[in-house]
Amino acid sequence: MDYLMHINGEDVGAELPKIDVINPANGEKVGSVPNGGKAEAKRAIEAAHTAFSSWSRLTAYERSNYLKKLNDLILENQEELAKTMTLEMGKPISQSIGEAVYAATFVEWYAEEAKRIYGETIPSHMTNKRMQVWKKPVGVVGAITPWNFPLAMITRKIAPALAAGCTVVVKPSRESPLTALKFMELVNEAGFPKGVVNIVTGSSSQIVGEMMENPLVRKVTFTGSTEVGKLLIEQSAKNVTKLSLELGGHAPFIVLDDANIDLAVEHAIISKFRNTGQTCVCANRIFVQEKVYDAFVEKFAERVRKLNVGDTFDKSVDIGPLINESGLEKVAHHVQEAVEKGAQVVTGGNRLASKGFYYAPTVIRDVDPSMEIMREETFGPVAPVQKIKTDEEAVALANDTPYGLAAYLFTENVARGIRIIEQLDYGIVGWNDGLPSAAQAPFGGMKESGYGREGGREGMEAFLETQYVSIGLS
């Protein structure tokens, strides 16, 4: 099926060359989208700029009502959205349905937060002055979203932007743009005025380049690699464009000797193998204290062997394909290099015979920091487990990376947990919790994992300007 992008209330791009979207489970084409560029991005930005003057003047209650309608529509159409998601990027259908519901939580949350944008009155130092702080929407927002969560990453970005009074131009990933366009159909059905939400598909360099060069864009929010994030930081200097960046991760998963091992195993499964290990917050490096190391590895591997790999539309399937051949090759290389350096494959460790990009859920033990899998984000269904001795070693190894997005700690000792978490340089920490993300909580990283936060009260602040008003009284 051929899809069209959406600019200023119209479906456009029929005359443009097409980008085919391929199902990674079987290599078959599932649709195509227009290969847009600078001209289409400029048109979308100008439409959003025109719409901003009226959208930003609506009351918070009016904007909230639009978002409430959109939330209802996402939930009503969750099966169709999930089907599209599974077809284009291989996420098992049960997880795709889960993402659709999760995506709706951001719309619901910010529909309510729209009514809670508060200013401030400052006590004046003079009798003839009144001092106030006003909050104003930043303006046109460019939202650049990744392929691995093609719906939730859109709602996490644009729901607070719309609630704040901003208008948006969305650039979805070329690997999974169909979900974004299905979502746009629901935006239209919810009755959003034309130009408030626009979606442009095609060349990343041209579309994102126009976002960064066009002075009408006052804010860009991006989820993706640290390398691209650094380029955006450089490009933002031209117009002093505001940025929110959620970049790469390399999450440590620490299991101390007083942890509930069964709980740690189950949450390691949740964290590591959700979306076939293709999440920026999944457990990439598992550190287990020596006293419980063998027991953890044994139970963990036994649980991994039970993961169901196969047809992505089978609701019992846990593991789908990787997104493409290069992603599969990276996973295979990381495992091979670790084994060559002395690591042992406990289970898995091989590509599966299939038309798609499937790799067996894998556990490898006896890894060390010299191995690439412990230095680079694998983005696949492979769990390396390293033995550690002390709490201090756990902290040192966890922090020994330029990334600082998410970390996980399993201990039943409250004082011990607090002391360790205080030393972890990560924006998100799951303490006895492998799935900490939620619409009402701030999400974002430290160090080279980016800056700014999405979700929670902080997620709204990212789309607001602070204006100080000093009022002189006669």
N, C-alpha and C positions, 0 to 999 in steps of 0.2 A: 504494500500500500504506500502511495506517495503522500507525504505530509507537507504542509506549508507552514512557514513561520508566521508570527502574528505581530503586526505593527499598527498602532493607532486604530485598533478596532477592526482591522482587516486581515484576512489570510493572504499572504503575499509570497512571491518567490517562485511561481510556477514556471517562469521563463528561465530561471537560473539552472546551471548544472546541478546534478544531484550527488549526494553522499549516501552510499548504501550502508544500512545498519545490519550487522551480521549477528546471528544468534551463536554465542560461543559454545553452546551445548552440541551443535551439529553442523556449524559452518554455513547454514542456510540464511539467505536474505530474508529479513522480516519487514523491511520498509526502507524508505529513503526520505531525505530531507534536503531542502535547498542549500547549496553551498554559497551562503551569503558572505559579504565582506564589508569593507569600510562604508560603502554607500548605504547599505541596509542598516548598519549600526548607527550611522549619522542620522538617518531618517527616524529610527527608533528613539534615539536620544532627543531629537527635536520634538517628537511627539510627546515624550515623557515631560519635557520642559514645558510645553504648552499646557499639558494636563495638570502640572504641579500647581499652578496658580489657583485653580478651582478646588482640586482635591485637598490641598493644604488648608483651605478655608472652611472645609466641612467641620462640623463639630466632632468631637471625639466619639460621641454616641453614634453619629451617622457612619463614621468609618468602622466603628465596632460592629454595626449591623451588617455591613458588607462582609466582614470577616466571619461573622457567625454563619451567614448563609454559605460561605465557602467551606467552612468546617463541616457543615451538615452534608454538603455535596460530596466532599472527599469521603466521608464515612459511607454515604449511600453508594458510592461508586468504587469502593475499595477493591472489589474483586476485579473489575476491569483494569484499574490502575495497576494492580499487582500482576495481572496477566501480561500487560505490556512490559512491565519491569523485568519479569522473568524471561520473556522472549528476547529482549534486547541485551541484557547483561548477565543472564544465567543464574540469578539469585533463586534458590529454591522457593517455590510458590508460598509455602507457609511463612517464610521470612519476608517475602515481598508483601504479603498481607499485613504482617507485623509492621513493616515500614510505612505502609499507607496509614495505618492507625496512628503510628508514632508521628508521622508528618502532620496529621490533623491536630495533634496536641499543641503544636506550635501556633497554629492558626487560632485555636480556641484560647490559648493562654494570652496571646497578644490582642485578641478581640477584647479581653477584659483589661489588659494593661493599657490599652488606648485611653481608657478613662481615668488612668492614674498617673498622668504626666503632670507632675507638680512643679510649680515655681517656688519662690522663697521670698520672704520679707526680711531684710537685714536691719537690725536696730541702727538708727542713724546717729552720727556724732554731732549733728547740728539740728536745731529746732525747726529750721526752714527747709529741710531736705527729707525726702523719703527714698529709700533704697530698696530696689527689687531685683530679683533674678527671674528672667523669663526663659522658657524652653521653646525652641523653634525647630521645625524639621530642617534637615541639612540641605535637601533639594533632590536632584536626580541621582539615583543610585544605580551603579552597575553591579550586577550579581553574577559571579562566575562560579559555576558549580561542577563538581566532579561526577564521574560515571558510576562510582560504587554505591552511592545513595541518591539516585536521580530524582527522587521526590522529596525526601526529608531535608536534603540540603537546600532545596529551593524554598520550602516553607520556613525553615529556620532562618533564612536570610530575609525573605521578602515580607513575612508576616509582621515583624517588628517595624520594618521600613514603612509599610503601608499604614500601620497603626499610628506611627509618629507623624504621618502626613506627607511622606516622601512618595515619589513615583519611581518605577523601576524598569530597567532593561536587563533581561536575563540572558546569559550566554551559557547554555548547557553543553556538556561534553559531547563530542562527535560520536563517542562510543554508545551513548545512551540518551539521545535527544527525544525519543518518542514519548517517554513518560512525561517530559516537560510539556510537550505539545498537547498530550491528553489532559494534563493539568490545566493548560490554558483554556481548553474547552469549558472546564468547570468555572474558571474565573469569569468567562463571558456569561455563562449561565447564571452566575451569582449577580450579574448586572453591573460589574465595575465599569465606570465610565471609560470611554476609549482613550488610549494613551497612558492610562495609569499603570498597566502591566503590559510589557512588550517582551517577546521572545525572538531572538535572532540566532539562527543556526549557521554553521559554516566555519570559515577560517579563523582559528583562534588568534593568530598573529594580527590579522586585519581587524577583527571585531574588537578584541581587547585593546589593540593599538589605538583604535578610535576612541574607546572609553577613556584611555589614559591621556590622550592628546586633546580631547574636546573639553573646553572650559565649562560647558554646561553640566558636565558630570562632576558632582561635588564629593561623591563617596563611592568607593569600590570595595566590595566584600568578596573575598576569594578563598576557596578551599582547594588545596592542591599541593604540589611539591614545593619544597623549600627553594629549589633552584628558580622556579618561576616566580615565587614570592619575592625573592631578592631582585629580580628584574622589575617587578611591579613597584617595589620601593624606589628604585632608581627612576623609573618613568613618572612616578607620582610627583617628583620634584618640580616638573615643568609648571603645573598648575596648582601645586600644593594640595593635591587631591588627598582627601582623608582615606585611610585604609583600615580594613579589618582583615587579618590574615590567619587562617587556620592551616598550618603547613605540616610537614612530615612528622612522623613519630617513630619511636623505637621503644615501646613500653616494656619496662621491667615488671615481672610478676614474682614477688618475694614470698616464699613460704618458710616461716620460722618453725622451730622445733616444738613450739607449744600450740601450733595451729590445729584446727579441726581439719584433718587430712581429707576426709570425704567431702567436706564443704569446699576445700581448696581445689580438689580435683574437678568437681562439678562446675565451679566458676571459672576454672582454667579452660574447660571445654567451651563454656559460653563465650568467654573473651577471645580465645584463640581461633575458634573454628566458625564463628558467626560470619556469614557471607564468604565462606571458604577462606577465611583468614585475610580477606581483602578489606580491612578497615584500618583507619589511621590510629585507632586506640587499642587494637588487639594486642594481646600478650606476645611480644616478640622474643623476649629473653626471660626464661624461667630460672630463678635462683632458689635453691632448696637447701636448707641446712642439713649437714651430713647425718645427723641423728635420724632424720626421717626421709632422707634422700631415696633410698632403695624402695621404701614402702610407697612413697609418692609416685615414683616412676612406674612401679608395677601397677598400681591402681589406675594411674593416668593412662598408661598404654592399654590396659584392659578396656577402659571406657572408650578410648579412641577407636579401638578395633570394632566397636559396636556402632560407630557412626555409619549411617546409610548414605552411600554415594550412588547417584543415578539420575533418573528422569526428573528434571527440575519441576515438572508439573505434578509429581507424586508428592502428596502432603507428608508422607513419611520420610522423605529424603532430607538429609541434613547438609550434604556437601554437593555443590554444583561445580561447574567448570570455572577455570580462571578466565579472565576477560579476553586474553589473546595469546598468541604463540610466544611473544616476547616475555609476557608475564610467567608463562609456564617454564620457559627456558631459564629465567632467573631463579625460580624455585629449585629446579633440578640442579643448577650450578651450585647454589648454596649448600644443598645436601651433599653433593659429590665432593666439594671442596672440604667440608667439615669431616667427612669420612676419611679422606686422604690424609687429614691431619690428626686422625686418631679417634674421632667421635664414632659412636656405635648406633646404628639404626635399630631401634627396639621394635617398631612396627612401621609399615609403609615404606617410603623411600623410593617410589617408582611412579612413572607415568602409567596411567591406566589405558588399556586398549579401548579406544573410542574415537568417534568422529570429532568429538569436541576436545577442549583443552582441559582434560581432567588429570589431577594428580592425587595420589592416594593420601589420605590423612596420615601424617607422619609424626613420630616422636623419635628424637635422637638424644642420646645421653652422653655424658663425659665430654661435653663441649668446653671450650675455653675462649677467653677474649681475643685470641689471635685469629679466630675463624671469622670469615666474612659474615656468616649468619648472625654473629654476635655484634657486628659493627654496622651492618646495613639492614634497612627495613626489607623483610622478605616479601611481604604482601602475598601470602599463600598459606596453605594448610600444613605448615611444618612448625613443630614446637621443639626448640632446643632447650635442654635442661642441664644446668651447671650446678655442681656441688659447691657449697660455701660453708665456712666455719662460723663466722661471727656476725653480729649485727652490723658492726663497723664495715666489714667487707661487703655486706649486702648494700649498704648505702653507697660506698665508694664505687662499686660496679654499676649500680643503678644510675648514678649520676655521671658515669664516664661515657658521655655521649653529647653531641651538640644539641640533641633534641630534648624537649621537656613538655610533651603533651599530656600523656597519661601514665600513671603507675598504679600498681596493685600491691597490697600488703595483706598477708594473712597471719594473724596472731590473735590469741585470746587474751593477751595481757594488755590492759588499757594503757598503763604507763609506758610500757615498751613501744606500743603502737604510736602513741603521741610523740615520743622522743624521735622515733625513726621518721615519721611523716614530717616533722618540723625540719628535717635535714634533706628531704627529697625535693629536688628542683623541678617540680612538675605542676602544671596548672590544674590537673585533675588527679585525684587519688581515690581509688576504690579500696576501702578498708573492709576486708571480708566481703567484698562486693565486686563481681566481675562485669557488672553492667550499670555503671553509675550515671549514664546520660539521662537527662530529663528536661522537658521544656522549661520548667521553672527554675532550673539551675544554670549557672554560667559555665560555658564550655569554651575552652581555649588553652593555649600553651605558653610556656616560657622559653627562653633562649631561642634557638632557631626553629622552634615550632610555631612561631608567629606572635602576634599581639592583637589585643582586642578580645572581646568575649561575645559569644552568641548564646541565646537562652537567658532566662531569668530577667531580673530588673536591668542588669548590665547590658543585655542584648538590646533593649530599647534605647539606652543612653547612647549607643553607637550611632544612632541615626538622628540625634538631636544636637543642636547648637545651644550653648549657654549664652544668653544675652543679659548683660547687667544694665539696669536702667536706674539712673539717678534723677530724681524728680525734685526740682526746686520749687518751693511754694512762695508766692508773693505775700 
